[in-house]
Amino acid sequence: MEKNQKQAYWLAIIAVLLWSTVATAFKITLNYLTPVQMVLLASVVSAVALFAVVAWQGNLKRLPEYLRQRPLFYLCLGLINPFIYYLVLFKAYQLLPASQAQPLNYSWAITLTVMSAIFLGQKIRSKDWIACGLGYSGVVVIATQGDLLQLQFDNPLGVGLALLSTLLWASYWILNTRNAGDPVAGLSLAFLLSLPFSAAACWWLDGWPSLNIASALGVIYIGLFEMGITFVFWLLAMKKAQHTARISNLIFGSPFISLILLATIIGESIHPSTLVGLGLIVAGLVWQNRGGSRDVSAQ
């Protein structure tokens, strides 16, 4: 693909702005649907969108080819993302204010550093240890709402699920390092394979959802702009970029924009400790990316 830094910037900015809106969309949609219902419906929307992108790229023939070659691999990808990851994440958003759940989930890139050392044998450098220290200090500040001496969590289950989501997302990207195929086609196949599990869980746990205009718009928005085509925008930005680090650093603005939207659209109050904790997490990520570190490849 021909390099074009200006186009890469615009694609990345679009992706970052879209990802910045999804925490608000999560909270609004959770007023109408349960987490498992959201997973099912948003996954259907995303699977259709990704399938259309794969068809537009002329890569439909790769789907049966990938499935025939590595059925268990793509099944595992689909079970992690979207099925288990989003079920855990949506439940965390249901239990916590979005202004807490979103920054906690954002620490997944710090988690990835530790897990890469454990499972991929990658060396943790001194800057990575500093980043981990800053990032998880921020997690503690957010989870305790700044009450560091007491270490009391307002909602331990919600905090635990938000942190579990970081383990799941980091695990997904580690597993993806073994994927040599086209990333969009692979993602489309994983989403398609996940649908029977999402449908079974929805039927078993909460029953089929009853949609109205608000909930339908919510899952369409989440399916397109959290799970689906925003990933394609980001991937294209990375491919077109002459300097990927300059593009990947744009993602650091996403959680701050998200907090502004949460405060202005749904009126959620932002605790001062959230801003302090988020600042620590972002500082850790920026420090880790100094001098060409691992790229942050997704929200």
GUTIBA-831608 format. One line per field, with one value per residue (C-alpha): residue number from 1; residue in one letter; x, y, z. Coordinates in steps of 0.2 Angstrom, whole numbers, plus 5000, padded with zeros to 4 digits. Each point is the difference from the previous one (the first is absolute). Layout:
BEGIN
n	c(NUM ...)
res	c(a ...)
X	c(X ...)
Y	c(Y ...)
Z	c(Z ...)
This chain:
BEGIN
n	c(1 2 3 4 5 6 7 8 9 10 11 12 13 14 15 16 17 18 19 20 21 22 23 24 25 26 27 28 29 30 31 32 33 34 35 36 37 38 39 40 41 42 43 44 45 46 47 48 49 50 51 52 53 54 55 56 57 58 59 60 61 62 63 64 65 66 67 68 69 70 71 72 73 74 75 76 77 78 79 80 81 82 83 84 85 86 87 88 89 90 91 92 93 94 95 96 97 98 99 100 101 102 103 104 105 106 107 108 109 110 111 112 113 114 115 116 117 118 119 120 121 122 123 124 125 126 127 128 129 130 131 132 133 134 135 136 137 138 139 140 141 142 143 144 145 146 147 148 149 150 151 152 153 154 155 156 157 158 159 160 161 162 163 164 165 166 167 168 169 170 171 172 173 174 175 176 177 178 179 180 181 182 183 184 185 186 187 188 189 190 191 192 193 194 195 196 197 198 199 200 201 202 203 204 205 206 207 208 209 210 211 212 213 214 215 216 217 218 219 220 221 222 223 224 225 226 227 228 229 230 231 232 233 234 235 236 237 238 239 240 241 242 243 244 245 246 247 248 249 250 251 252 253 254 255 256 257 258 259 260 261 262 263 264 265 266 267 268 269 270 271 272 273 274 275 276 277 278 279 280 281 282 283 284 285 286 287 288 289 290 291 292 293 294 295 296 297 298 299)
res	c(m e k n q k q a y w l a i i a v l l w s t v a t a f k i t l n y l t p v q m v l l a s v v s a v a l f a v v a w q g n l k r l p e y l r q r p l f y l c l g l i n p f i y y l v l f k a y q l l p a s q a q p l n y s w a i t l t v m s a i f l g q k i r s k d w i a c g l g y s g v v v i a t q g d l l q l q f d n p l g v g l a l l s t l l w a s y w i l n t r n a g d p v a g l s l a f l l s l p f s a a a c w w l d g w p s l n i a s a l g v i y i g l f e m g i t f v f w l l a m k k a q h t a r i s n l i f g s p f i s l i l l a t i i g e s i h p s t l v g l g l i v a g l v w q n r g g s r d v s a q)
X	c(5000 5006 5006 4991 5003 4987 4986 5007 4997 4982 4996 5008 4991 4983 5004 5005 4984 4989 5008 4998 4981 4997 5001 4985 4991 5003 4992 4985 4997 5001 4985 4990 5010 5010 5018 4998 4986 5011 5014 4989 4992 5016 5009 4987 5002 5019 5001 4989 5011 5016 4993 4996 5017 5008 4989 5004 5019 4997 5005 4985 5009 5012 4986 4997 5019 5004 4987 5006 5018 4998 4982 5005 5011 4986 4987 5011 5002 4981 4997 5012 4995 4985 4992 5008 5009 4985 4989 5013 5002 4981 4997 5014 4992 4983 5007 5012 4999 5006 5013 5008 4997 5008 5017 5001 4998 5012 5014 5000 5016 5009 4993 5006 5018 5000 4991 5012 5014 4992 4992 5011 5017 5002 5012 4993 5011 5002 4988 4987 5002 4998 4984 4993 5002 4992 4986 4995 5002 4987 4989 5001 4996 4984 4994 5001 4995 5016 4998 5016 5003 4983 5001 4981 4992 4982 4996 5014 4991 4999 5018 5005 4990 5008 5017 4996 4995 5018 5006 4988 5005 5018 4998 4991 5014 5013 4991 4999 5019 4998 4988 5008 4984 4991 4995 4983 4996 5005 4990 4985 5002 5002 4984 4990 5006 4995 4982 4993 5008 4993 4983 5000 5006 4987 4986 5006 5003 4989 4989 4998 5001 4985 5006 4994 5007 5013 5007 5000 5010 5012 5005 5002 5011 5010 5001 5007 5011 5006 5002 4999 5006 5010 5012 5002 5003 5013 5008 5000 5008 5014 5003 5000 5011 5018 5003 4988 5006 4993 4983 4999 5003 4984 4991 5005 4987 4986 4996 5000 4988 4990 4999 4994 4986 4995 4998 4991 4989 4994 5005 5011 5011 5018 5009 5017 5008 4995 5010 5015 4999 4998 5014 5011 4995 5003 5016 5006 4994 5009 5016 5000 4998 5015 5013 4989 4992 4986 4986 4983 4990 4982 4990)
Y	c(5000 5017 5011 5016 5008 5013 4986 4990 5014 5003 4981 4999 5016 4993 4983 5009 5011 4986 4989 5015 5000 4981 5002 5011 4989 4985 5009 5006 4983 4991 5009 4989 4984 4988 4997 4983 5007 5015 4987 4990 5015 5010 4985 4996 5018 5000 4983 5006 5016 4991 4987 5014 5008 4983 4998 5017 4996 4984 4989 4989 4985 5001 4997 4981 4999 5006 4990 4984 5003 5006 4997 4999 5016 5011 4992 5005 5018 5001 4994 5013 5014 5004 4987 5000 5016 5011 4990 5004 5018 5004 4993 5011 5015 4995 4999 5015 5018 5001 5013 4986 4985 5008 5005 4983 4991 5012 4993 4984 5006 5000 4982 4995 5004 4988 4987 5001 4997 4985 4992 5006 5001 5018 5010 5013 5015 5013 5012 4986 4998 5019 5000 4985 5009 5016 4991 4989 5014 5009 4984 5000 5019 4998 4984 5007 5018 5007 4992 4991 4998 4991 4990 4998 4996 5007 4985 4986 4990 5014 5004 4982 4998 5016 4993 4983 5008 5006 4982 4994 5014 4998 4981 5003 5010 4987 4987 5011 5000 4982 5006 5002 5002 5016 5009 5006 4983 4991 5012 4997 4981 5001 5011 4988 4985 5009 5003 4983 5001 5018 4994 4985 5011 5013 4987 4991 5015 5014 4995 5008 5019 5012 5014 5018 5014 5005 4983 4996 5015 4997 4982 5006 5014 4988 4986 5012 5012 4990 4983 5002 5012 5012 4986 5000 5019 4998 4986 5010 5015 4988 4994 5017 5008 5004 5002 4989 5006 5017 4992 4988 5014 5008 4986 5009 5013 4988 4998 5018 5004 4986 5007 5017 4991 4990 5016 5010 4987 4990 5011 4988 5009 4997 4997 5009 4984 4994 5014 4997 4981 5002 5012 4987 4986 5011 5006 4982 4997 5015 4996 4982 5006 5012 4996 4988 4987 4989 5008 5002 4991 5002 5008)
Z	c(5000 4995 5015 5003 5017 4999 4995 5015 5012 4994 5001 5017 5006 4994 5010 5016 4999 4997 5014 5012 4998 5004 5019 4999 4988 5012 5015 4990 4992 5017 5005 4988 4998 5011 4996 4992 4989 4995 4996 4988 4991 4998 4994 4987 4994 5000 4992 4985 4999 5000 4987 4989 5001 4997 4984 4995 5001 4990 5014 5003 4994 5014 5013 4996 4997 5017 5008 4992 5005 5018 5006 5019 4999 4992 5012 5015 4993 4998 5018 5007 4989 4998 5011 5017 4999 4997 5012 5014 4994 4998 5018 5007 4992 5007 5018 4999 4994 4982 5006 5011 4989 4984 5008 5009 4983 4992 5010 4989 4991 5017 5003 4982 5005 5015 4991 4985 5011 5008 4984 4986 5009 4996 5011 5012 4999 5014 4991 5000 5019 5002 4989 5009 5017 4993 4992 5014 5013 4989 5001 5019 5000 4989 5009 5017 4995 5007 5017 5000 5018 5003 4983 5000 4984 4997 4988 5001 4987 4988 5002 4999 4983 4993 5004 4994 4983 4999 5002 4987 4987 5003 4998 4983 4993 5006 4992 4984 4999 4993 4987 4983 4990 4995 5016 4994 4993 5016 5011 4989 5001 5019 5002 4989 5011 5016 4995 5005 5017 5003 4994 5012 5015 4996 4999 5015 5012 4995 4986 4983 5001 4996 4990 4999 4989 5014 5003 4982 4996 5014 4995 4982 5006 5011 4987 4987 5009 5015 4993 4982 4987 5011 5001 4981 5001 5013 4990 4984 5009 5006 4983 4992 5013 4997 5018 5010 5017 4996 4995 5015 5012 4995 5010 5016 4997 5000 5018 5004 4986 5006 5018 4992 4990 5016 5010 4986 4992 5015 5014 5009 5013 4998 5017 5001 5004 4983 4991 5011 4998 4981 4999 5008 4988 4985 5007 5001 4983 4993 5009 4994 4982 5001 4987 4990 5012 4997 4990 5008 4986 5007 5013)
